[in-house]
């Protein structure tokens, strides 16, 4: 059964590995090897990673104690990280995380959600009503990666009933 909870310091290694492996295995369909290595380098200081995760306070998706995804929602509506485990794609984890974020947004009175979305994630975000505001090149390390600045007004949220 899928559960969603708040990030804890002991999640640092599992979330780093999820981030790394998802980018290296899933995003390779849209980005070259050099870009992937800039985005998800071979090594990461877990102290730095934990600080980053603690700062954005992501929600953790677990199945039977295994972390299978994570995503965050900032107070201004920014979704900074949104990742599902590379071995658990298309199993409803992303949908559960997005619905959780939208619910949290209602509680925080978020008026508009926005994110810098990869080529790979763009169709998923579009499914939830996000629209491309602009295509852009982001500097990641010494690489430039194509991404999309996407927004979604809060009043266009997809409810669980609309998904059925």
C-alpha positions in Angstrom: 0.0 0.0 0.0 1.2 3.5 -0.9 1.7 5.9 1.9 2.9 9.6 1.8 4.7 11.1 4.7 7.1 14.0 5.4 10.9 13.8 4.7 13.2 12.6 7.5 17.0 13.0 7.7 17.4 9.2 7.4 15.8 9.5 3.9 18.8 11.3 2.5 20.6 8.4 0.9 17.4 6.8 -0.4 16.2 10.0 -2.0 19.6 10.7 -3.5 19.7 7.3 -5.1 16.1 7.7 -6.3 17.0 11.1 -7.8 20.2 9.8 -9.4 18.8 6.5 -10.8 15.6 8.1 -12.1 17.6 10.8 -14.0 20.2 8.4 -15.3 17.6 5.7 -16.4 14.4 7.6 -17.3 15.6 11.0 -18.5 18.2 9.4 -20.8 15.4 9.3 -23.5 15.5 13.1 -23.7 19.0 14.2 -22.6 22.5 13.1 -23.5 25.0 11.4 -21.2 27.0 14.5 -20.5 23.8 16.4 -19.5 22.7 13.6 -17.3 26.0 13.5 -15.5 25.8 17.3 -14.9 22.3 16.9 -13.5 22.9 13.8 -11.5 26.7 13.6 -10.8 28.4 10.4 -9.9 28.9 11.4 -6.3 27.0 13.6 -3.9 27.9 14.7 -0.4 24.9 13.4 1.6 25.3 16.2 4.2 24.7 18.7 1.3 21.9 16.6 -0.1 20.2 16.2 3.3 20.4 20.0 3.8 18.8 20.6 0.4 16.0 18.1 1.1 15.5 19.5 4.6 15.2 22.9 3.1 12.5 22.0 0.6 10.7 19.5 2.9 9.5 17.0 0.4 6.7 14.5 0.8 7.9 10.9 0.6 5.9 8.2 -1.1 6.6 4.7 0.3 5.4 1.2 -0.5 6.1 -1.4 2.2 8.8 0.9 3.7 10.6 1.4 0.4 10.8 5.0 -0.9 9.3 5.0 -4.4 9.0 8.8 -5.0 9.2 12.2 -3.5 7.9 15.7 -4.3 7.7 19.1 -2.6 5.5 22.1 -2.6 6.9 25.5 -1.5 4.7 28.2 0.1 4.8 30.3 -3.1 3.5 27.3 -5.2 6.8 26.1 -6.5 7.2 22.4 -7.1 11.0 22.1 -7.0 11.5 18.4 -7.0 9.1 15.7 -8.4 10.6 12.2 -8.9 9.3 8.7 -9.0 11.6 5.7 -8.7 12.9 4.5 -12.1 11.6 0.9 -11.3 8.2 2.2 -10.3 7.1 4.3 -13.2 3.5 4.3 -14.4 2.2 2.7 -11.1 0.2 5.7 -9.8 2.9 7.0 -7.5 3.3 10.3 -9.4 -0.5 10.7 -9.5 -0.7 10.1 -5.7 2.1 12.6 -5.1 0.5 15.3 -7.3 -2.9 14.8 -5.7 -1.2 15.2 -2.3 0.6 18.4 -3.4 -2.7 19.8 -4.8 -4.4 19.0 -1.5 -1.6 20.6 0.5 -1.8 23.6 -1.8 -5.5 24.1 -1.0 -4.7 24.0 2.7 -1.9 26.6 2.1 -4.2 28.7 -0.1 -1.8 28.5 -3.1 -3.2 30.5 -6.0 -0.9 29.2 -8.7 1.5 26.2 -9.0 4.7 26.4 -11.0 7.7 24.3 -11.8 10.8 23.9 -14.0 9.9 20.7 -15.8 12.1 18.4 -17.8 11.2 17.2 -21.3 10.5 13.8 -19.8 8.1 15.1 -17.2 6.2 17.6 -19.4 3.4 15.2 -20.5 2.8 14.2 -16.9 2.4 17.8 -15.7 0.2 18.6 -18.7 -2.1 15.8 -17.7 -2.7 17.7 -14.4 -3.5 21.0 -16.2 -0.1 22.6 -16.2 0.6 24.8 -19.2 3.9 25.7 -20.7 4.7 29.4 -20.1 8.1 29.2 -21.9 10.7 26.7 -23.1 14.1 27.5 -21.7 17.7 26.4 -21.3 18.8 25.9 -17.7 22.4 25.9 -16.7 23.2 22.7 -14.9 26.9 22.5 -14.1 28.6 23.3 -17.4 25.6 22.0 -19.4 22.5 23.6 -20.8 19.3 21.5 -20.4 16.1 22.2 -22.1 13.2 22.5 -19.6 9.8 24.1 -19.5 8.5 26.7 -17.1 5.0 25.5 -16.4 2.1 26.9 -14.4 -1.3 25.9 -13.2 -3.8 28.1 -11.6 -5.2 26.6 -8.4 -8.8 26.8 -9.6 -8.1 24.2 -12.4 -7.1 21.4 -10.0 -8.0 17.9 -11.0 -9.8 16.2 -8.1 -9.7 12.5 -7.4 -13.3 12.1 -8.7 -12.4 13.8 -12.0 -9.6 11.2 -12.5 -12.1 8.2 -12.3 
